[in-house]
Amino acid sequence: MAIQSMAAESLQSTTDRRRRFFVCQSYADYFPATEYASYDAFLNADGNPVKSEPRTRVVILQRRADRSQAEALSSFVLKIYRYPLLPRIRTGLRISKAEQEFHSLCYLNKQGVQAVEPVAFGVERTRLGFVRSCFVITRFVEGAVSLSQWRSESSQQHLRNTGRNLLKQLGKMFRRIHDVRFFLFTAKTKNILIRAESTRSPEIFFVDTPYARTLRLRAIARWAQGRDLGLFLGNFYPALSESETAAFYEGYLPDPLGHSSVALRGHAQRAMRSKRNLTTISALVHGLKRNLRRKMAVWRLWALGHVIGMQIFDILDILA
């Protein structure tokens, strides 16, 4: 289910096995080793912060190639993920979100599906192998807005003229992705960028793909297909009209997994209802998860065993 990595000769790395990073050679002049010689140099890079949360930080970096004053500034997006103790435990046997996103963006572009250009990634692990932090850098897409913003700011006339063609184009892109059994799992309108000013036909870019992966087993691929389509089609506000939905399926069909158009639409519709917690099972699971979170919050306040366990992990983390 892993994505094939880029060729080793196209990357640069440090020798520290616990704190390593890779920079594409085509962007090595923008992030020279003299300035970015360590993992911390990326984490502490100066830029314009656009998101700052306890676990996630997003910064826009302005760089010139090898500090050349003659060259115009280029913009990059730096995303940093930090893992507190409990979420960190789940990262021991898997690659980091940053590395997964880097390789998935490479794979999308390799398949001819336009995505933001990956530039670099890095990961810091403890001695026990858990991810403490990680980062990914991508090229900033100038003049682009999210699909949700583009749709809300477009006039009704513009949507009638361009919206259906755009959805048909998106259907073709999703079909190309699913045809090779690759699935996004984050196919929301906010994770699709539209650049409408550069060409006659709007350009489409996929972004934020930290969970994308290849699934070869047919039954699992079928589930992932429904999840991608249901999440995408059900994420529009206001909802897509029947003609807009038909335009998407015009680009997507025939079903790359071999089912009929009626079966595919029904599968996507069920997935859409499930994501909105409108089915009996999804509503039940959502309620159980919500109650469990409340009980866990109370339980953490008094459970002595939990406190002892946390102290043990804190000691191990300090040693790591």
C-alpha positions, 0 to 999 in steps of 0.5 A: 500500500506504500507509494514508491519513493523518488529515485535516491539520486534525485534527493539529498539527505543528512546522515542523522538517522533520527533527524533527517530531511530530503530536498529535491535537487532542482530546489537545492539552490533555494535551500542551500546546505550552508543555510539549511544544514540541519533539521532545526533550520527548517523548523525555525525558518522565518516566514509569514505564518498563515496557521499556528496551532499547538500541533500544526504550523504553516508558513509562507517562505520567500526564497531566491535561488542561492540568494541571487539578488537578480532572481525574483523571489519564489514562494514556498509553503512550509507545513510543520506537524508536531506530535504530543505523547499519545498521538506519537505512539501511533507513528511507530510503524508508519512513515510520517505524514510529511513523507507520505504527502511528499511522495503522494504529490510526486506520484500524482504529478508522475501520473499526469494529475496536476498537484502542487510541486513537492520540494522537501520533507523531513522527520524527527523520531525518538530513539523508540522510533516514534515521530516527534515532528515532521515537515513538508515544503511545497511550491506556492501556487500563485494566483490560486484559490480553493475550489470552495472559495472559487465557487462562492466568489463566482457569479451564477453566469460564470458558474453556468459557463465554466463550472460544469466544464470544471467539474467534468475536468475534475471527473477525468482527474479522479478517474485517472487517479482511481484507474491506478488504484490510488486514493486521496482520502482528503478530497475536499473542496478546500484541498483543490486549488483553482487558478483561473487567470493564467489560461483560458481554462482554469488550472486545477491543483491537488493539495494536502494529501498526507493520507493518499495511498495505493490500494490493490485489493479490490474490495478495499479499493471499492470502499476507498473509491466511494469514500473519495467520491462521497467526500468530494461531491458531498463537500460542496456548499451550496450542494451541486445541482443535478446537472453539475453532478452529471457533468462530473460523472460524464468525466469520471465514467466509465467506472475504472473499477468495472461497475455500472454507472448506476451502481457507482452513483449509488455507492457514492451516494451511500458514502456521502450520506455516511460522511454526513452521519445520515445513515443508521450505522454512521450516526450510531458510531458518531454518537458512540465516539462522541460519548467515548471522548467525553468519558475519556476526558473525565477518566483522565482526571482521576485514573491513577493507572493512566497517570502512572502510564503517562509518567513512564512514557514521559521518562522514556521520551526524555531518554529518547 
